[in-house]
Amino acid sequence: MTNSRKILDAPDFIRTVNRLSHEIVERNRGASSIGIVGIRTRGDYLARRIASAIASMEKVAVPIGTLDITLYRDDLRGKLSQPRLNTTNILYDIAGKDIILVDDVLFTGRTVRAALNALMDIGRPSSIQLAVLVDRGHRELPIKADFVGKNIPTSVNEEVQVHMTEVDREDSVYVKLLQSPTEKE
């Protein structure tokens, strides 16, 4: 990858996911009250890995779901003439659960805001906690992650690229220098 630097390689990626899983279990005093919801696409894969790690640690099945926030985005009109909709797939009652909302990168906070709105339309959880693999800063909304795999200070002229084997055939995180200001995420 030109103009990019690798921040996490595959072993670091696995260790980071395991650490996030342990922190979630510790803060929630086990896994009995939690449900995990991943934001499409890489947040969904990350959520599945976290749920698997927690299930292995705690010897319990952890309810997991997938959230599509397309229709909740505040930038929908500007980006797509015909939005591509995926399905939200949460097959358990989130009411009264401590929901762990999972995404790959926390940037402006707009994706998380959309996800919060989508979740509240589904049900009323006891709490919503945010877990992200990477927090890169540059918040536009007052949103902070409860669980952060890695803080990576970036400039607005950089992009964080999370690669996962399910989509990209490798587990890694890169920071790429953008060629022009219009290439922004």
VMD Tcl script that draws the C-alpha trace (Angstrom):
set ca {
  {0.00 0.00 0.00}
  {1.51 3.30 -1.04}
  {1.42 6.26 1.33}
  {0.37 4.02 4.20}
  {1.83 2.57 7.35}
  {0.78 -0.58 9.18}
  {-0.38 0.10 12.73}
  {-1.56 -3.41 13.69}
  {-0.47 -6.71 12.18}
  {-2.41 -9.99 12.52}
  {-1.03 -11.04 15.96}
  {-1.59 -7.51 17.34}
  {-5.12 -7.55 15.89}
  {-5.95 -10.82 17.68}
  {-4.48 -9.59 20.97}
  {-6.49 -6.36 20.68}
  {-9.77 -8.22 20.10}
  {-9.03 -10.52 23.06}
  {-8.24 -7.54 25.30}
  {-11.47 -5.78 24.28}
  {-13.40 -8.98 25.07}
  {-11.83 -9.26 28.52}
  {-12.54 -5.59 29.29}
  {-16.20 -6.01 28.28}
  {-16.61 -9.05 30.55}
  {-14.83 -7.33 33.43}
  {-16.85 -4.12 33.26}
  {-20.14 -6.03 32.95}
  {-19.25 -8.56 35.69}
  {-19.66 -11.46 33.32}
  {-21.68 -11.97 30.16}
  {-25.13 -12.85 31.50}
  {-26.70 -9.44 30.79}
  {-24.96 -8.45 27.56}
  {-25.97 -8.58 23.93}
  {-23.57 -7.64 21.16}
  {-24.54 -5.65 18.07}
  {-22.11 -4.98 15.22}
  {-22.47 -2.11 12.78}
  {-22.20 -3.34 9.18}
  {-19.73 -4.28 7.72}
  {-16.47 -4.61 9.62}
  {-18.13 -3.78 12.93}
  {-20.29 -6.84 12.37}
  {-17.28 -9.12 11.84}
  {-15.50 -7.58 14.81}
  {-18.62 -8.11 16.96}
  {-18.71 -11.78 15.99}
  {-15.09 -12.22 17.02}
  {-15.71 -10.47 20.35}
  {-18.83 -12.58 20.99}
  {-16.88 -15.74 20.22}
  {-14.06 -14.76 22.58}
  {-16.51 -13.90 25.36}
  {-18.46 -17.13 24.86}
  {-15.21 -19.08 25.08}
  {-14.14 -17.27 28.27}
  {-17.48 -17.32 30.04}
  {-18.84 -20.63 28.67}
  {-22.17 -19.01 27.71}
  {-23.80 -18.19 24.41}
  {-23.66 -14.46 23.80}
  {-26.57 -13.03 21.76}
  {-25.28 -11.22 18.69}
  {-26.91 -9.07 16.04}
  {-26.10 -6.97 13.02}
  {-27.23 -3.38 12.55}
  {-27.62 -1.59 9.22}
  {-27.65 2.18 9.75}
  {-28.01 3.27 6.12}
  {-31.38 4.99 6.55}
  {-30.27 6.67 9.79}
  {-27.23 8.42 8.34}
  {-27.35 12.22 8.22}
  {-25.19 12.30 5.08}
  {-27.34 9.91 3.03}
  {-28.59 12.49 0.55}
  {-25.13 13.72 -0.35}
  {-23.47 10.34 -0.87}
  {-25.82 8.02 -2.68}
  {-28.56 8.60 -5.22}
  {-30.02 5.16 -4.43}
  {-28.85 3.86 -1.05}
  {-27.87 0.22 -0.82}
  {-29.83 -1.29 2.03}
  {-28.67 -4.31 3.98}
  {-30.63 -6.02 6.67}
  {-30.60 -5.44 10.36}
  {-30.55 -8.84 11.97}
  {-31.09 -8.79 15.73}
  {-32.96 -11.94 16.69}
  {-33.17 -11.32 20.43}
  {-35.00 -8.81 22.59}
  {-32.61 -5.97 23.41}
  {-34.94 -4.56 26.09}
  {-33.24 -4.64 29.47}
  {-29.93 -5.89 28.00}
  {-26.56 -4.19 28.28}
  {-25.86 -3.78 24.58}
  {-22.27 -3.67 23.39}
  {-22.34 -1.70 20.13}
  {-19.28 -2.58 18.03}
  {-17.63 -0.71 15.16}
  {-14.20 -0.81 13.58}
  {-13.25 2.90 13.59}
  {-14.56 5.81 15.64}
  {-14.05 9.08 13.77}
  {-16.60 11.92 13.77}
  {-19.21 10.06 15.81}
  {-21.90 10.30 13.14}
  {-22.02 6.56 12.47}
  {-22.46 5.87 16.18}
  {-25.21 8.51 16.45}
  {-27.05 6.81 13.58}
  {-26.59 3.41 15.25}
  {-27.96 4.72 18.56}
  {-31.06 6.01 16.80}
  {-31.52 2.69 14.98}
  {-31.13 0.69 18.22}
  {-33.65 2.82 20.08}
  {-36.18 2.16 17.31}
  {-35.73 -1.58 17.97}
  {-36.07 -1.52 21.75}
  {-35.00 -0.02 25.04}
  {-31.79 -1.59 26.35}
  {-30.66 -1.14 29.93}
  {-27.45 0.45 28.62}
  {-25.49 0.85 25.41}
  {-21.71 0.62 25.59}
  {-19.49 1.37 22.61}
  {-16.53 -0.82 21.65}
  {-14.26 0.17 18.77}
  {-11.10 -1.34 17.38}
  {-9.62 2.10 16.57}
  {-10.36 5.58 17.89}
  {-8.78 8.09 15.53}
  {-10.12 11.30 17.06}
  {-11.72 14.25 15.19}
  {-15.11 14.00 16.88}
  {-17.91 16.21 15.58}
  {-20.42 14.89 18.12}
  {-20.01 14.30 21.88}
  {-19.48 10.54 21.61}
  {-16.81 8.54 23.43}
  {-16.08 4.83 23.27}
  {-16.28 2.73 26.44}
  {-13.81 0.18 25.06}
  {-10.99 1.14 22.66}
  {-8.60 -1.32 21.07}
  {-6.11 1.30 19.95}
  {-6.03 5.11 19.96}
  {-4.42 6.31 16.74}
  {-4.02 10.08 16.50}
  {-4.52 11.04 12.87}
  {-4.76 14.15 10.75}
  {-7.83 14.88 8.67}
  {-5.66 14.11 5.63}
  {-5.31 10.50 6.73}
  {-7.64 7.52 6.58}
  {-7.69 4.51 8.90}
  {-8.18 1.27 6.99}
  {-9.18 -1.82 8.94}
  {-8.58 -5.06 7.07}
  {-10.24 -8.26 8.24}
  {-9.83 -11.74 6.82}
  {-13.59 -12.04 6.27}
  {-13.44 -9.22 3.72}
  {-9.81 -8.42 2.92}
  {-7.92 -11.71 3.44}
  {-5.77 -10.27 6.25}
  {-6.15 -8.86 9.74}
  {-4.41 -5.50 9.97}
  {-4.87 -1.77 10.46}
  {-3.24 0.82 8.20}
  {-3.14 4.59 8.24}
  {-3.10 5.95 4.71}
  {-2.22 9.49 3.67}
  {-4.96 10.78 1.36}
  {-3.96 12.26 -1.98}
  {-6.40 15.15 -1.78}
  {-8.75 16.68 0.80}
  {-11.77 15.39 -1.20}
  {-10.80 11.74 -0.49}
  {-12.07 12.16 3.06}
  {-13.89 9.18 4.69}
}
mol new
graphics top color blue
foreach p $ca { graphics top sphere $p radius 0.5 }
foreach p [lrange $ca 0 end-1] q [lrange $ca 1 end] { graphics top cylinder $p $q radius 0.2 }
display resetview
